[in-house]
Amino acid sequence: MPPHPATLSQLFIEAVEEHDRPNALQTKIGDSYQPISHRTLADRVRHVVFGLRALGVTSGDRVAILSENRPEWAIADYACLLSGIADVPIYPTLPAEQIAYILHDSGAVAAFASTEEQAAKIRSVRAELPALRHVIVFDADAARGGEIRIAALEAKGAASMTPDDAARLRASALAITPDQIATIIYTSGTTGEPKGAMLTHGNIASNVSAVIDLLPMGPTDSSLSFLPLSHIFERMVDYLMFAAGVSIAYVESMDSIARNMQEVRPTIVVAVPRIYEKINARITDTAMRAGGAKRAIFLWAQKVGDRWTAAMLDGHRPGPVLALEHAVADKLVFSKVRAAVGGRLRYFVSGGAPLSVEINRFFFAAGLKILEGYGLTETSPVIAVNTPTRVTIGTVGAPIPGVEVKIAEDGEILTRGPHVMKGYFNQPEATAAVIDADGWFHTGDIGTLEDGLLRITDRKKDIIVTAGGKNIAPQPIENQVKANKYVAQAVMIGDRRRFPLILVVPEFDQLERWATQQDIAFKDHRDLIANPLVRGKMEREVFGTLEKLAHFEKPKRIVLIEQDFTIDSGELTPTLKVKRRAVDRKFRALIDAAYTAEESRTGA
């Protein structure tokens, strides 16, 4: 086996030359997915490289990419990588003022923008960005004023190329060193202003090299790309798949995932836990609404699946009766679950946040392995991952080859190796605060390492310390609550308070259906959650999931929230993590009122 690429530019060149297939990428045009070959992709990347050179954008510069997942994202990215340019991905969900911060902080001299909506955001803050010289727009009809269409940029690059330029570009791209910065990715900023993590070619390439030997994939596989490429998780996985020859299809939009799954019929899918929660909720809801025999069969299949999964994960072959029951459950229920995700899926990969054990076990019973992993932007990102041959639900697997992990005295997970970022852009003090003198990166997560497997228990900064000095890890409790079909979101509050409480966003489709069955009239969500019967129902559902908690861990009250947490409203990061401090601030009046009411009731 040849050595793995040491840089991302080498990865791209070798993958194009090795695979040379007609469907390196796929994109939806009209009613069907259309392929883009490796050769076409390579040509377009070269043309963008020389187009950027014609604009005076060269090695060492920073160039932003503000776009949804689409072929042009990859083209712009690979063009930057081959040029020695550090690209700066920006989430397309961010508002203009946050985009301005990233563009200004990174000193980007050019920016790619996908649509009129994204280009308009840059226009609105352009006066604040003296370093920004060029804006290149993907959609042909979106360019305004001095903005450049990417087609025009490619034409400019093609026209400027000489017959020998392709060979010269190949040589210069292969001369890029592993320690050269490939990208600056701004962290989600759950606790403050985002910081730009500088990831080198060697950082990300080392991660690809380690994981490619753990997760089997190749030219016969296909994937549906829908997590934002602005996030290092999806981006590294797309590099991984490109290197392995997997055909990468881009989702039309986040609202079309289910339909695109049926069209692409992927064999490998990468997602965050919220996606699996939604798939599980939709399947469960459909069965419950069917009622009668279908509902009974679904509930029976769930129980059979739990017993079968327990036996399989304990390393025992299910007995003949259980094996027969599972075969029947598979035919009646689980085969339909597999069909819902295209019918060809070999495995899922999950990361970005903790995955509910119950949901993971449900998919496992359905013949769909979810390989949960763990990592951060600053670690390129993978630190540990389960593999198809070793799935241990409830853990994030073993550290990947070349990555060191240890647990500090206070329980914090530390990691060291070639995957750890170069540092935060222009922030040496912030860098020194997370990377110690011995090269250990302090993740900020709390966990354990048992039998070589890493288990994440909470975020260090999320640990709630009550006024009585009790330490509570909120994430496992929130995950338990979110496993309930009536709960969409849950956030525990209680730091420096006498006891914890929990904010809950109901799964309103489920709750409204129950209320209608109970002949409870309501005008809107606010009216619904104000009803005492509805509040009682939600309290029973929430508290019923927490019976095994220690007394000090149990929230004394729930606070019902009438709208879901969103990125736009500021409670979620672009990777769908809850900003606990933002939630605490936004709903402070409701939280204070709940504490006052409980303290008055108990005389505390």
Phi, psi and omega in degrees: 000129179293155179297150179289152179301141180269344178224163180287331176293319176295319178303313182297311184298315182291324179294317179299315183288325183285316190268311175043055183251163183284346186230052175304314177234160174224141178221146183279120176233117184068237184259003184215161176279133180246140182275153172236122185283163176301320182294316178298316179300313181298319179298314182295321178298313179301318182295323177291321177305310183284335173295318177295320178299321180296334177274355181088015179265118188223184182308135180095342176285166173246136181227128182272153173232113180245095188197155168285169178294127179191166182304323181297331176301309181296320180298312179298317181297308182295326177298318177295315182299317180290340182268352185079017177270140174271116178270156186236096180287142180231132179298129180292348179277350183287146175284167186302319185294326177285327175296318179301319180301314183292316179298319181290314183296321182280343183068033182300132179266345178211159179216134170268136177229140188281311191231177175300319180300315181288319178298324180295326178298316180293319179303320186292342181239008186303325182296338181272001190236077183297334181282339186282112184259332186222141172237123181249127187250136182286309182288128187301325185268008185261345183289137179230152174054237183272007179291153186246132173286143182296329177298322178290323177297316179297319179297319179298317180294317180297319182292332183274349184282140172262167181303332183267355187294325180298317179292321178295320179296318179302315182294317182290325179292322179286344179276351177298137185265155181301333183274002178282138182293127178266323187202153172240112185250122182276127182295162187295336177073047178291338184236014180162197180297141178294149178243145181272107178281120179273112178253129181273168173303317181293324177306302187287319180298324178295323179293316177300314183298322181288317185283329184297336177274351182258327184249110183292128177197157181191192186298344177274356182265159173220156182222152174254117183266114180222338171296145185302130174294347175294341181264138185297334181298302180295323184294313178297320180295322177294322173299315180302312182291322178297318179297325182275353180087013178290138176281124185255116178256137182263134179293148178293313178198168179294340179278348185251015183303312183300316181293317181293329174302317181292328182282317183277326184051063185292157175259340179223132179225136178247133182206168174265161184307326182300327178294315180294324177298319181291319178298314180298317181295320181294317180295314181296317181298318179300317180292318181294322181290332180295327177066185175054224185295321182297319179295316181296319179295319180297314180296321177295317180297322177300315181295318177298316180299321178299314181292320180294317179297316180302316180295316182295317183286338175277359179083015180255140174283125180304142178296169184300323181292312180296321179297319179293316179300318180293324178297320178292315178300323179295316180294320185276327188233302191294328178297328178289328176296315178296322179296328182294338179251025173104342174084357182238005189296130177269318175194156171262158168235135182236139177198180177096335181192164180294140179258134179300132178300320182297317181293319179298319180293324178298313180294322179299317179298331180275006179082020181238101180285132171253114181269099182280134178232182184211140176180180180222164175307316185290351181242019165073011354247345197286128173255317181212155178200145169288156179236161181303331181268352178214089178257120176236097183295136183101350174240169175255021176084193181266151174305141182285159181305137178088353183252125176267142176223137171215161181253124180288170182300328180271009177093357182287143178277126176245148179218150181215144179153188183289351182274346185283131185307162175289330180148180176272136185299121178059024180226072182297326180291318178295324178296313181297335180287339182245340177244114185278179186298335180268006177088006179279128175271129180268110190287335186083002178255149177256137180195184178227156177236107185231129182053035178080001182252138181265134178235126180266129181252331178183173171275136181302317182283348179273346182303127179268125175249112183288168179300335179274003177087008179279135178266129180235128174269109189283330188299314178299324179292316178298321180294323176299315182293319182291344177289343179286137185293344179269002185242127176264315180220151178213134180223124178273142177232147177165005181298127180063015174258166183288335180203161179272157167226173184226130175271133184230127169263115181293156168279095195295331176300315180292315184293320179295322179296317178297316181298320179296319178296331180269008181059036177266120181275144178203152181264323183203185182299319181298316179297320182297310185283350176279344182289127182303324179293321179291317178299319178298319178300312181295323178296318179296318181295315183289307183293334178295338179273353189243021186296332185270002180287154172296155184304317184287342180276338186286127175296138183277338180216157169247146176244116182275134182250137190275346178226153183292151173290139181222167175293314184298323182275358170094000182271344181241147170282168177300340177264016173070022172275142179283133174271096187301318180294321179295320178296316180301316180292313187295323185252026184303320181297316179295320181294312179299320180296321180293318178296318180298316181296317181291319180293326177292321181294319185264349183074018182285000000 
